[in-house]
Amino acid sequence: MKLIRPPRLYPGDPVAVVAASGPVNQEKFSAGVEALGGRYDLIYDESSLFAKKGFLAGEDAHRLEVLNTAIRDPECRAIILARGGYGLTRILPGIDQAGLRVHPKVIVGYSDVTALLSMCYDARVASIHGPMVSDFGGLSDGDRDSLFNLLENSDPGEIFAGLETLVEGRARGRLVGGNLEVLSRLLGTPFQPNFEGAVLFLEEVGEFPYRVDRLLTHLEMAGVFESVAGILIGDFTDCDELEEGVVQPPSINDVLLERLGRLEVPVALGGAFGHGDRKRSLPVGVPVELDAGRGVLTAIEGAVS
């Protein structure tokens, strides 16, 4: 199957906002809409967007219906998720993957949305690992412009420079990844992405070092690290175990260095993406080159056409 790069966006284009995971905080969402400053025509229904059922943004069937309606809408130019949390894997089997190829549009999100981006990857429709609407109120100008550039500019180019070298080498492949925990949960399911020859990127939040070690071990035992061409590590936010404000060994950095430093593929650290203050956007599914020795990640193609 040929990679589909959805049409580029222009300011004022209609963009659907969907709550497919956890409940949406109205204050953060409103701040995000204000920060977007009318860049796009955001389409959403407040009764659906702010629905709540425990830890979910409403019933599974309704969240799925809203998402599929946006996917099938030929007028909708992109879908930006309202927030992450948990819940996308519950509706993953019902998402209209074929409809996304019929009416291709860029889907934007991270965290729990890793599951949806992985589906886009296997459908061979480019997507973007980037900030969601509820994040925009706290975004830096650089992070905001990073997303706009990927949405509106079809030209390839440098994504990151100044990365830290862990294992030297150069790798080319389609970019895939996201949240380590969510990605781990997809292994052994029909929704596990095809890692063969890919450049894998990972981030995490709130998982202590031993849990991250367990997740990395799962990926290793599942053959992921043998399959990929290279690895890029982003922010592992609030993952150190503290006692009276002091980091307890091993630190999260110790774990990453020990588990990934022994691999036989290029590995770079320090990508400015994840759950921390840095939220640069990455074009998922497109060919990239990781030069771990120089500390540079470059897109060979744009996410849009």
Number of C-alpha atoms within 10 A of each C-alpha: 7 7 15 21 22 24 18 20 23 14 11 11 17 18 23 26 25 25 27 34 25 23 23 21 13 13 10 18 21 15 17 20 18 14 18 15 9 12 16 18 15 19 14 16 11 9 9 17 22 17 18 15 11 10 12 20 25 22 16 16 11 15 23 22 17 19 20 18 15 24 28 19 16 12 14 21 25 27 23 20 23 28 28 22 18 18 23 24 19 13 18 15 13 12 17 17 20 12 14 23 19 12 16 23 29 28 28 28 24 27 25 23 28 25 25 22 27 24 21 24 22 19 19 21 28 26 33 24 26 29 29 23 25 23 21 22 17 14 18 14 9 12 21 20 14 18 21 16 17 25 27 17 17 18 14 18 14 12 20 18 16 14 23 19 20 23 21 20 19 19 21 20 22 25 28 30 28 30 23 21 20 20 22 16 15 16 15 10 8 9 18 16 22 14 21 15 16 25 29 24 23 21 23 24 19 14 19 19 22 16 14 22 17 11 19 21 15 15 17 16 11 14 13 18 21 17 17 23 25 30 26 25 25 24 21 26 17 15 20 21 18 13 8 6 7 9 13 13 13 13 17 24 15 11 17 18 15 12 15 20 17 11 16 14 22 24 32 29 23 17 25 22 26 26 21 15 15 17 27 23 27 27 27 31 30 28 21 25 21 30 22 27 17 16 23 20 25 17 24 17 18 25 30 25 15
